[in-house]
């Protein structure tokens, strides 16, 4: 059997780079001990990584009689990546370094009712705006990562219920404008990638589920050390699981999806419907019914408004029941809640946890933790950019091979 020496070398470079990133500052001898590689091999690899600018020396350790050993560190500041979160409310574009530090940022309204060409042009303009900011001129940009709601394949949006897009060649439009590597992924899978590198999914966590609770609802499964895409790439559509066959029509065209009952858009729609039917609702005077959003309902609930409390309680019931079923089926180590609803406050999250306890099968998922993402409102943009970072590691740290 023929051995591919170049492939082995790339894999070794990836292993060494991961070791330096996760454990640095670190000595070459320690890298050799932990990886099982020989000292000459480690020296060759670290020299290459230093040449690429991904590793730097930060000082020398104590000598035991010979030449003092050098301490190596991952040079996260050497390169930058653009990450774009295409949300239903805003397009959030960030420039981050390789440690997910945000260097600059630009946000603009999405206007989902516009034709896809206009929305894509707004995405392009957001990227161009970030690229012309002073912080960008001082960086070597590795590429662009985009998180987009819906079902995607090779950068083409097959179907996005939130945007009413079907067969939209998003990656083709972006490649026509930018001479950079581009990755486009489902927005919730992008969040999961960000969590794996920088959030609750890092370290020894081997299985977790990201649940995006925003205008819509989606999920991403990270199982046995990798993102699970499914047989046709459509895994994780938690929001389109039927939870009430007689429920409202969902944006996907079916009845009673979780998203149509418990997403941010659904919360606002229900409040408007209840108000139209004559129920009293204490919202801020400046907020007319047509402008009402989920955050207004949460604010009213915090002020003990009975209708708002009823809506939020029902929302927690729907979400908690769905999560209990997911836990019973998959038994993940962690469920990470993302999106605007996840930041609605601890009482809402705790109510979801209580519903999960009530409905999950006895002993099933007894070790599962439900946590809120620490990446905040930039989670999707960071995660989208992280796909480029993952690619950089996969090619052994060679920026030219991305």
N, C-alpha and C positions, 0 to 999 in steps of 0.2 A: 504494500500500500504506500503510495507516494505521499510524503509529508509536505504540506504547504508551509515553508519556513516563514514567508512574509506574514501569513495569517497568524501563526504562533507569536511572531514578534509584535504584531498589532495587539493581540490579546494580552501579552505581557505588559505592553505599554499602558493599556487601559487599567490593568490591575495595579501597576505602580502608581499611576496618576490618581486612582481612587484611594489608594493607601495614603498618599501625601495629602490629598484633600481632606480625608476623614480624620487622619491621625497627626497631621503636621502641626507644629514643626517636628521633623523626624530625621534621624540619621540614616544614611545609606545602608549601614550594617544592620540596622533594625528593620529596614524594608526587606533586605535579603532574608533575614530570619523569619519574618512574618509571611513572606510570599513563597519561600522555598527556592527563590532564584539565586544564582551565584552572584558574588560581589561584582565581578567584571560585567555581567549582564545588567545589573542594576546601575552601575556607573554609566554604561553605554546608553541606557534608556533615559536616565536622569539628565544626561548631557543633551540628548535630543529634545527632551521636554523643556529644558532651559533655553535651548536655541529657539523653540517655538514661542517662548515667553510665558509658558504656563507654570513654570516652577522657578523659584528664586531662592538664593541663599540669604539667610537672615542673620548669620553669625556662626561662630564656632564653639564647639563644646570643649570640655576638659580633655587634655591629652593624657593617655595612659603610658606615655613613653615615646610615641611616634608623632606623626603629623596630627594636629588637632582635627577632629571630625567636623564636617560642615552640617549645619541644620538646614533642612529644606522645607519650604512652605509653598502651598498652592497660591499662584499669583492671580487671584480672582479679579483684581483691578486691571489686568492687562488687556482684556477684551470686553466688549459689550454686546448685548442682544436686544433687539426690539421685540416687544410682546404686545399683542393687540387683543383686547377683549371686545368682541362685537356683541354688545348687549342690546336688549330691546329698548332701553331708555337712552343709554349713552354708548359711544365708542370710546374705550379707554386705551390709550396708547402709551407705553412706557419704554424707557431705555434703562436697562439694568446691567450691572456687572455680573460676573460669574458667581457671586455670592448672593444674588437677588437683592442687592442694594439698588434702590431706584435713584437713577442719576438725573432724569428729567421726565416730564409727563405732560400729555395733552389729552383733554377730554372734550368731546363735542356731542351734541344730541344726535340720536340715530335717525329718527323719523321713519319708523317701520312701514308707514303707509306709502312711502315713496317707492317707485320702481327699483328693482335690484341694481340697475346701472347707476342710479343716483346714490344709493347706499354704498355701493362699492367705490364710487368716486370719493365719497366722504371718508371711507377707510383709507384710501390712497392719500388724500390730503392730510389726514391725521398723521400718517407715517412720515410724509414729507415735512410736516411741521416739526415733528420730533427730530428729524435728521438735520434740520437747519438750526436747531438750538445750539448755543455755545458748547454745552456739555458733550454733544455728539461729535463736534469737530475735533475733540481731543481724544476720541476713542476709535479703535479699530472694530467695526461692527461685523460680527460673524454672520448674521442673518436675521430673518424676520419670522416670528411664530405668531399664528393667528388662532384664536379660539372662537368657534362659531356654533351657535345652537343648531341642532338637527342631525340628520343622517348624512355622513360624508364618505366619499370614496376617492382617494388620490387627489384630494384638494377640490373636488367637485361637490357642491351641495346637492345631494340627491333629493332631499326633502327637508324643509324647515318649517314646521307648523307655525312657529312664532312669527316668522317673516313672510310666510306664504310663498316661499321659494321652492322651485322644483327644477332640477337639472341646470343649476347655475354654475358656470365655470369660474369660480372665484380665483383659483390659483392661476389660471391662464391670464386673467386681467392683471393680477399683481406681478406676474413674471414679465409681462409686457412693459411694466413701468419701473421695475427695480432689478438691478443686476446683482442680486444677492441670493443665497440659498433661502428658500421659503418652505415652511411647514405649516399645514392647516389641519386642525383637528377639532373634534367635537369639544365644546367648551368645558364640559364636566370632566372629560378625560384629561384635558389640559390641566384642570384643577388637581386631579389625582397625580399627575406628573409633578406638579409643583409641591404637593404634599410629600411625595416620595423623597424629593431632594431637600426640601426646606421646612417641612411641616411635621404634622403628627404621624406621617407614614415613614419617616426616616429611621435609620438604625436597624434594630432587629425585628421590626414589624414585617411580617410576611404576608399578611392579608388584611386589607381594609377596603372600605367602600366610601366613596365621596358622594354625598347627596347635595345637589345644588337646589336650594329652596329660594327661588327668586320670582321673576315674572312668570316663569314656567317651572317645571320640576324635572330634573334629570339625575342620573346616577352614573358612576364609573366604578368598575370592579377591578381591584388590584388583588389578584389571587396567585398564590405560590410564586411570588417574586416578580410578577409582570402584569401589565394591564391586560385584562381579558376582553377581547373584541367580539367574540362569538363567531358562529359559522359564517355569517354574512356581514359582520361588522356592525350589527345593530344592538349589541348588548347594552344594558343600562338604561333603557327607556322606562324607568320607574314611574314617571309622570303619566305614562300612557297605559298603565295597568288599570283595568276596570275595577272600581271599588263600589260602584252603584249603577247597576244596569238601567235604572230609571233616572239617572242624574242628568245634568245639563250637557248640551252638545259641546264637545271639545274642539279645539282648533284643528285637531287631526281629522275631524269628521265623525268620530265615534262618540258614543254616549257614556257619561259617567266615569271618565278617566280621573285619576287622582289629581292631575293638573287642573282639571276643570272645576275641582271642588276645594283645593287647598293651596294653590299657587297664589302669588301676590295679586295677579290679575283677577283670579277667581274671588279672592277676598273683597277686592274693590267692587267687582260686579255684583256680588251678593248684597253688599251694603247699599249700593244704588238701587237694587231691586226692592229691598226691604223698605227703603225710604219712599220709593215710588208707590208702594202699597200702603203707605200711611204710617209706618212705624217711626217713632221718634228716635233721633240719633244726635247726640251732643258732639258736634264737630266744631272746629274753629270757624268763626263767622266768615272768614275770608275764603273758606273752602266751599265752593258750590258743588252740588251733587255731581255734575259732569266732570269736575276736576278731582274728585275724590280718589285717593290712592290707599294702598294697604297700610302705609305708615300712619295715615289718619285714623284708621280703624284701631290700630294698636295703641295710638295715643289716647283715643276715647276709652279703650278698654282699661288702660292704666288709670284713667280717671273714673273708673267704676261705672261706665255707661253700660246698662243691661244688654242692649242689642249688640254692641261691640264685643262685650265679654262672651256672649253666646256664639258669635261668629268665630272668635279666636279659639274658644273651647272646641267647637266642632272641627276647626282646622287642625288643632293638635290631635284630636281623635283620629282623623283621617291619616295624618302623617305618621303618628305613632303606630297605628294598626298596620300600615304598609311596612314600616321598619321592623315590626315584630315578625311579619311574614318573611322578610329578607333574612333576618337573623336566624329564624328557624330553618330556612333553606340552606344558608351558606356559612353560618357560624363564623363571621369575621372577627378579627381581634379588635378592630376599631371601626366605628362609623363616624365619619367626619362631616359635619354639617357646614355647608358653605352658602353663599348668596345672601341677599338682603334680609330674608326672614330669619336666618340664623343669627342675625345681629339685633333681633327684636327684643332681647332681654332675657335674663336668666329664668324668670317665672314661666315664660312660654317654652323654653327649652326643657325646663324641669317637668312641665306638664307632659311634653312629648315622651320624656323618659318614663314617667309614671304609666302612661298608656302602653308603652312597649312592655313594661314589666307585667302589666295586666294580661296582655294578649300573647306573649311569646310562650312557646311550649316549655313545660317544666324541664329544667336542667339544660335546655337548648340555649346556646349563646350565653351561658352563665358568666363567661369571662369577657364578653363584649363590652367595650366602653363606648359611650356616645359623647363626642366632644365637638366643640365649635372650632373651626379653623382659626389659626393665629395669623394667617396671611391677609386677612381683611378684604377690603374692596378691590385690592389688586391681585387677588388669588388667581383669577383666570388669565390675566395678562402675564403674570410671573410664570404660570404653568405653561402657557403657550410658548414663551421664550425658552423655557427649560427643555423643550423638545430639541432645540438646536444644541443646547449644552449636552444633552444625552448623546446626540449624534457626534459631537466633538470627542466625547470619551470613547464611543464605539469605534471611531477610526483611529484610536490611539493617540489623540491629542494633536493631530495635524490639521490646522485650520484650513489649509488648502484642499483637504480631502472631503470637507463637509458637503 
